Amino acid sequence: MTTTKPDFVYVTYIATTPEKVWQALVEPEVTRQYWHGLNADCSAHVNVSDWRPGSRWEHQNQDDARTVHIVGKVVESTPPRRLVFTWARPAEAEDASKHSRVAFDIEPHGNGLVRLTVTHEDLERDPQMLTSISGGWPQVLSNLKTFLETGRALHGSRSAS
């Protein structure tokens, strides 16, 4: 019998404050600075919502069409400590059985550090999504860490304003 790991968990420590991590997750002006791939030709993305429980959120490409790649609903929003939302392809937005769930836990860790734990769960129904986010989250979160600590994302074409 083979078992698969249906959840993805990523923990990183960032030299910043919980408030700055929160801001980087929810404010499009900040998100577009780091939420992109590590290749120079990757365009920036933003997360758009009012971040109240029950509200819709969208993960949009900042191309001319503002292409929406992922959608969901905000489940929990406790600034600056915890953000939880569902995650689905736009075509599957109305089918809750196709949704996974992402939680960001933001904890002060002493000496100016923040421990950020990202847990993406309920992926057992969608192995393709698990494969996709398993490569995507490490890039995005490495960019987030580098951006918050240095003002520049890893691929270097964007800088903090």
C-alpha positions in Angstrom: 0.0 0.0 0.0 1.4 3.4 -1.0 0.5 6.5 0.8 0.8 10.0 -0.6 1.2 13.2 1.3 -1.9 15.3 0.4 -0.8 18.4 2.2 2.0 20.9 1.7 3.7 22.6 4.6 6.4 25.3 4.4 8.0 27.0 7.3 10.4 30.0 7.0 11.9 32.6 9.4 11.9 36.2 8.2 13.7 39.1 9.8 10.7 41.5 9.9 7.5 42.1 11.8 4.2 40.2 11.8 2.6 43.4 10.5 4.9 43.6 7.5 4.3 39.9 6.6 0.6 40.5 6.8 0.8 43.5 4.6 2.9 41.6 2.1 0.2 38.9 1.9 -2.9 41.1 1.5 -1.9 44.4 -0.1 -1.7 44.2 -3.9 0.9 47.0 -4.1 3.2 44.9 -2.0 2.3 41.5 -3.3 3.2 42.4 -6.9 6.7 43.1 -5.7 7.5 39.5 -4.9 4.7 37.1 -6.1 6.3 35.9 -9.3 8.5 33.1 -10.4 12.2 33.2 -10.3 12.6 33.6 -14.1 13.1 37.1 -15.4 10.2 36.7 -17.8 7.7 35.8 -15.1 5.0 38.5 -14.6 3.9 39.7 -11.2 0.7 38.6 -9.5 -1.5 40.1 -6.9 -4.0 38.8 -4.4 -7.2 40.9 -4.4 -9.9 40.9 -1.7 -11.2 42.9 1.2 -10.0 40.0 3.4 -13.1 39.7 5.4 -14.3 36.1 6.2 -16.7 35.0 3.5 -15.4 37.4 0.9 -14.1 36.3 -2.4 -10.4 36.6 -3.2 -8.6 36.4 -6.6 -5.0 35.6 -7.6 -4.5 37.8 -10.7 -1.7 38.1 -13.2 -0.8 41.7 -13.6 -0.9 41.4 -17.4 -3.1 43.8 -19.5 -6.1 41.4 -19.1 -5.7 41.0 -15.3 -6.0 37.2 -15.9 -7.4 35.4 -12.9 -5.5 32.2 -12.1 -6.9 31.1 -8.7 -10.0 32.1 -6.7 -11.5 31.3 -3.4 -13.2 32.6 -0.2 -11.6 34.0 2.9 -12.2 31.6 5.7 -10.4 33.4 8.5 -8.7 36.7 8.8 -7.0 37.7 12.0 -4.4 40.4 11.3 -1.5 40.1 11.7 -1.5 36.5 12.9 -3.5 34.2 10.7 -5.0 34.2 7.2 -7.0 31.2 5.7 -8.7 31.0 2.4 -9.9 28.4 -0.1 -8.1 27.8 -3.3 -9.6 26.7 -6.7 -9.2 27.2 -10.4 -11.8 29.8 -11.7 -13.7 27.1 -13.6 -14.1 25.1 -10.4 -15.1 28.1 -8.1 -18.6 26.9 -7.6 -17.7 23.3 -6.8 -16.5 23.2 -3.2 -15.4 19.6 -3.6 -12.6 20.9 -5.9 -11.3 23.5 -3.4 -8.2 23.2 -1.3 -7.3 25.4 1.6 -4.3 27.6 2.4 -3.4 28.9 5.9 -0.7 31.4 6.7 0.3 31.4 10.4 2.4 34.4 11.4 4.2 34.2 14.8 6.8 36.5 16.4 9.9 34.4 17.1 12.0 36.7 19.1 15.0 38.9 18.2 13.1 40.5 15.3 12.2 37.3 13.6 8.8 36.0 12.4 8.0 32.4 11.8 5.7 32.0 8.8 4.0 28.6 8.3 2.1 28.0 5.1 -0.1 25.0 5.1 -1.9 24.0 1.9 -4.3 21.2 2.5 -7.1 19.2 1.0 -5.0 18.4 -2.1 -5.7 14.6 -2.2 -8.4 15.1 -4.8 -6.1 17.1 -7.1 -2.6 15.6 -7.5 -1.9 18.0 -10.4 -2.5 21.0 -8.0 -0.2 19.4 -5.4 2.5 19.1 -8.0 2.0 22.7 -9.1 2.0 24.3 -5.6 4.9 22.1 -4.4 7.1 24.0 -6.9 5.3 27.3 -6.7 5.1 27.9 -2.9 8.9 27.6 -2.3 9.6 30.2 -5.1 6.9 32.6 -3.8 7.9 32.3 -0.2 11.6 32.6 -0.9 10.8 35.7 -2.8 8.7 37.0 0.1 11.5 36.4 2.6 14.1 38.0 0.4 11.9 41.0 -0.4 11.0 41.7 3.2 14.6 41.4 4.3 16.3 43.2 1.4 13.6 45.2 -0.5 14.2 43.1 -3.6 12.7 39.9 -4.8 15.1 37.1 -5.9 14.9 37.6 -9.6 15.9 41.2 -9.1 13.7 43.0 -11.6 11.4 44.5 -9.0 12.4 46.6 -6.0 10.5 48.0 -3.0 9.1 51.4 -3.5 
